[in-house]
């Protein structure tokens, strides 16, 4: 998805669904906003041991765009924003956006700070 004609967000606010029962998402509302600036879009593929992956935050299936520009909504709809991957005795968290970015919606800081309590 490197072609900006097919996919482009360029600093847009997008609607996401959060599994707030996961420790990484404690305190987040089920329906949240994410600021996305042409970052990666994450998906779980069965070829890579999908049973080890848990999608914690994903974009909505429709009406993904809340504010800004979104080209290629079909490419991002229902795709991962935050995925937990079990690896050996540990866990790896993959972010498809920058939760620490100062322009981010303030609620998404929890997705980063909750990791400090593991």
ChimeraX commands (.cxc) that place a marker at each C-alpha (Angstrom):
marker #1 position 0.00,0.00,0.00 radius 0.5
marker #1 position 2.79,2.44,-0.73 radius 0.5
marker #1 position 0.94,4.19,-3.55 radius 0.5
marker #1 position -0.74,7.35,-2.20 radius 0.5
marker #1 position -3.33,7.13,-4.99 radius 0.5
marker #1 position -4.59,3.90,-3.41 radius 0.5
marker #1 position -4.17,4.73,0.29 radius 0.5
marker #1 position -3.58,8.05,2.05 radius 0.5
marker #1 position -4.58,9.48,5.42 radius 0.5
marker #1 position -2.13,12.35,5.93 radius 0.5
marker #1 position -3.00,13.21,9.53 radius 0.5
marker #1 position -6.65,12.24,9.64 radius 0.5
marker #1 position -8.81,11.32,12.60 radius 0.5
marker #1 position -10.24,7.83,12.13 radius 0.5
marker #1 position -12.87,5.82,13.99 radius 0.5
marker #1 position -11.69,2.68,15.78 radius 0.5
marker #1 position -13.17,-0.10,17.90 radius 0.5
marker #1 position -11.28,-1.02,21.09 radius 0.5
marker #1 position -11.27,-4.28,23.04 radius 0.5
marker #1 position -10.94,-2.51,26.40 radius 0.5
marker #1 position -10.94,-5.80,28.30 radius 0.5
marker #1 position -7.30,-6.21,27.24 radius 0.5
marker #1 position -4.79,-4.65,29.65 radius 0.5
marker #1 position -3.24,-2.60,26.85 radius 0.5
marker #1 position -6.58,-0.83,26.35 radius 0.5
marker #1 position -7.78,-0.37,29.96 radius 0.5
marker #1 position -9.60,2.93,30.33 radius 0.5
marker #1 position -10.28,3.35,26.61 radius 0.5
marker #1 position -13.86,3.73,25.39 radius 0.5
marker #1 position -15.07,0.99,23.04 radius 0.5
marker #1 position -15.46,3.53,20.24 radius 0.5
marker #1 position -12.39,5.76,19.96 radius 0.5
marker #1 position -10.61,8.12,17.62 radius 0.5
marker #1 position -7.10,7.55,16.25 radius 0.5
marker #1 position -4.93,10.09,14.42 radius 0.5
marker #1 position -3.29,8.29,11.50 radius 0.5
marker #1 position -0.56,9.88,9.38 radius 0.5
marker #1 position 0.19,7.47,6.53 radius 0.5
marker #1 position 1.41,4.81,8.97 radius 0.5
marker #1 position 1.11,1.07,8.50 radius 0.5
marker #1 position -2.16,-0.81,8.47 radius 0.5
marker #1 position -1.92,-4.10,10.37 radius 0.5
marker #1 position -3.68,-7.37,9.63 radius 0.5
marker #1 position -3.45,-10.89,10.98 radius 0.5
marker #1 position -2.75,-13.52,8.36 radius 0.5
marker #1 position -3.30,-17.24,8.97 radius 0.5
marker #1 position 0.08,-18.03,7.41 radius 0.5
marker #1 position 1.85,-16.54,10.44 radius 0.5
marker #1 position 0.35,-18.43,13.39 radius 0.5
marker #1 position -2.76,-16.28,13.74 radius 0.5
marker #1 position -3.62,-18.05,17.00 radius 0.5
marker #1 position -0.71,-16.12,18.60 radius 0.5
marker #1 position -2.21,-12.75,17.60 radius 0.5
marker #1 position -4.93,-10.66,19.22 radius 0.5
marker #1 position -6.33,-7.50,17.59 radius 0.5
marker #1 position -6.87,-5.05,20.44 radius 0.5
marker #1 position -7.84,-2.00,18.37 radius 0.5
marker #1 position -9.15,-2.02,14.80 radius 0.5
marker #1 position -10.65,0.50,12.44 radius 0.5
marker #1 position -14.42,0.43,12.01 radius 0.5
marker #1 position -15.90,-1.50,9.12 radius 0.5
marker #1 position -17.50,1.57,7.55 radius 0.5
marker #1 position -17.45,5.33,8.07 radius 0.5
marker #1 position -13.81,5.06,9.12 radius 0.5
marker #1 position -13.09,8.75,8.49 radius 0.5
marker #1 position -14.08,11.15,11.26 radius 0.5
marker #1 position -12.11,14.16,10.04 radius 0.5
marker #1 position -9.52,14.90,7.37 radius 0.5
marker #1 position -8.58,12.91,4.27 radius 0.5
marker #1 position -8.91,9.18,3.67 radius 0.5
marker #1 position -8.19,7.62,0.32 radius 0.5
marker #1 position -8.72,3.85,0.22 radius 0.5
marker #1 position -11.23,3.33,3.02 radius 0.5
marker #1 position -11.79,-0.26,1.86 radius 0.5
marker #1 position -8.09,-0.98,2.44 radius 0.5
marker #1 position -8.17,0.17,6.07 radius 0.5
marker #1 position -11.70,-0.85,7.16 radius 0.5
marker #1 position -11.68,-3.57,9.87 radius 0.5
marker #1 position -7.86,-3.66,9.86 radius 0.5
marker #1 position -5.67,-3.57,12.94 radius 0.5
marker #1 position -4.47,-0.48,14.76 radius 0.5
marker #1 position -2.95,-2.29,17.76 radius 0.5
marker #1 position -2.13,-6.01,17.74 radius 0.5
marker #1 position -0.68,-8.16,20.52 radius 0.5
marker #1 position 1.53,-11.04,19.39 radius 0.5
marker #1 position 2.54,-13.79,21.82 radius 0.5
marker #1 position 6.17,-14.71,21.21 radius 0.5
marker #1 position 7.82,-17.33,23.37 radius 0.5
marker #1 position 7.32,-16.30,27.01 radius 0.5
marker #1 position 6.68,-12.67,26.08 radius 0.5
marker #1 position 4.42,-10.39,24.08 radius 0.5
marker #1 position 5.06,-7.94,21.27 radius 0.5
marker #1 position 2.70,-5.02,20.67 radius 0.5
marker #1 position 2.45,-3.65,17.14 radius 0.5
marker #1 position 1.10,-0.11,16.72 radius 0.5
marker #1 position -0.23,1.07,13.36 radius 0.5
marker #1 position -0.10,4.69,14.54 radius 0.5
marker #1 position 1.97,6.79,16.95 radius 0.5
marker #1 position 0.22,6.80,20.36 radius 0.5
marker #1 position 2.89,9.12,21.84 radius 0.5
marker #1 position 2.59,11.75,19.10 radius 0.5
marker #1 position 1.69,15.12,20.61 radius 0.5
marker #1 position -1.09,15.71,18.07 radius 0.5
marker #1 position -2.71,12.39,18.99 radius 0.5
marker #1 position -6.10,12.39,20.70 radius 0.5
marker #1 position -5.35,12.43,24.45 radius 0.5
marker #1 position -7.19,9.18,25.12 radius 0.5
marker #1 position -4.80,7.12,23.03 radius 0.5
marker #1 position -1.91,7.80,25.42 radius 0.5
marker #1 position -3.45,5.02,27.54 radius 0.5
marker #1 position -2.56,2.54,24.80 radius 0.5
marker #1 position 1.09,3.38,25.47 radius 0.5
marker #1 position 1.10,4.02,29.23 radius 0.5
marker #1 position -0.80,0.82,30.05 radius 0.5
marker #1 position 2.25,-1.09,28.78 radius 0.5
marker #1 position 4.33,0.36,31.64 radius 0.5
marker #1 position 2.27,-1.64,34.15 radius 0.5
marker #1 position 2.95,-5.07,32.67 radius 0.5
marker link #1:1,2 radius 0.2
marker link #1:2,3 radius 0.2
marker link #1:3,4 radius 0.2
marker link #1:4,5 radius 0.2
marker link #1:5,6 radius 0.2
marker link #1:6,7 radius 0.2
marker link #1:7,8 radius 0.2
marker link #1:8,9 radius 0.2
marker link #1:9,10 radius 0.2
marker link #1:10,11 radius 0.2
marker link #1:11,12 radius 0.2
marker link #1:12,13 radius 0.2
marker link #1:13,14 radius 0.2
marker link #1:14,15 radius 0.2
marker link #1:15,16 radius 0.2
marker link #1:16,17 radius 0.2
marker link #1:17,18 radius 0.2
marker link #1:18,19 radius 0.2
marker link #1:19,20 radius 0.2
marker link #1:20,21 radius 0.2
marker link #1:21,22 radius 0.2
marker link #1:22,23 radius 0.2
marker link #1:23,24 radius 0.2
marker link #1:24,25 radius 0.2
marker link #1:25,26 radius 0.2
marker link #1:26,27 radius 0.2
marker link #1:27,28 radius 0.2
marker link #1:28,29 radius 0.2
marker link #1:29,30 radius 0.2
marker link #1:30,31 radius 0.2
marker link #1:31,32 radius 0.2
marker link #1:32,33 radius 0.2
marker link #1:33,34 radius 0.2
marker link #1:34,35 radius 0.2
marker link #1:35,36 radius 0.2
marker link #1:36,37 radius 0.2
marker link #1:37,38 radius 0.2
marker link #1:38,39 radius 0.2
marker link #1:39,40 radius 0.2
marker link #1:40,41 radius 0.2
marker link #1:41,42 radius 0.2
marker link #1:42,43 radius 0.2
marker link #1:43,44 radius 0.2
marker link #1:44,45 radius 0.2
marker link #1:45,46 radius 0.2
marker link #1:46,47 radius 0.2
marker link #1:47,48 radius 0.2
marker link #1:48,49 radius 0.2
marker link #1:49,50 radius 0.2
marker link #1:50,51 radius 0.2
marker link #1:51,52 radius 0.2
marker link #1:52,53 radius 0.2
marker link #1:53,54 radius 0.2
marker link #1:54,55 radius 0.2
marker link #1:55,56 radius 0.2
marker link #1:56,57 radius 0.2
marker link #1:57,58 radius 0.2
marker link #1:58,59 radius 0.2
marker link #1:59,60 radius 0.2
marker link #1:60,61 radius 0.2
marker link #1:61,62 radius 0.2
marker link #1:62,63 radius 0.2
marker link #1:63,64 radius 0.2
marker link #1:64,65 radius 0.2
marker link #1:65,66 radius 0.2
marker link #1:66,67 radius 0.2
marker link #1:67,68 radius 0.2
marker link #1:68,69 radius 0.2
marker link #1:69,70 radius 0.2
marker link #1:70,71 radius 0.2
marker link #1:71,72 radius 0.2
marker link #1:72,73 radius 0.2
marker link #1:73,74 radius 0.2
marker link #1:74,75 radius 0.2
marker link #1:75,76 radius 0.2
marker link #1:76,77 radius 0.2
marker link #1:77,78 radius 0.2
marker link #1:78,79 radius 0.2
marker link #1:79,80 radius 0.2
marker link #1:80,81 radius 0.2
marker link #1:81,82 radius 0.2
marker link #1:82,83 radius 0.2
marker link #1:83,84 radius 0.2
marker link #1:84,85 radius 0.2
marker link #1:85,86 radius 0.2
marker link #1:86,87 radius 0.2
marker link #1:87,88 radius 0.2
marker link #1:88,89 radius 0.2
marker link #1:89,90 radius 0.2
marker link #1:90,91 radius 0.2
marker link #1:91,92 radius 0.2
marker link #1:92,93 radius 0.2
marker link #1:93,94 radius 0.2
marker link #1:94,95 radius 0.2
marker link #1:95,96 radius 0.2
marker link #1:96,97 radius 0.2
marker link #1:97,98 radius 0.2
marker link #1:98,99 radius 0.2
marker link #1:99,100 radius 0.2
marker link #1:100,101 radius 0.2
marker link #1:101,102 radius 0.2
marker link #1:102,103 radius 0.2
marker link #1:103,104 radius 0.2
marker link #1:104,105 radius 0.2
marker link #1:105,106 radius 0.2
marker link #1:106,107 radius 0.2
marker link #1:107,108 radius 0.2
marker link #1:108,109 radius 0.2
marker link #1:109,110 radius 0.2
marker link #1:110,111 radius 0.2
marker link #1:111,112 radius 0.2
marker link #1:112,113 radius 0.2
marker link #1:113,114 radius 0.2
marker link #1:114,115 radius 0.2
marker link #1:115,116 radius 0.2
marker link #1:116,117 radius 0.2
marker link #1:117,118 radius 0.2
view
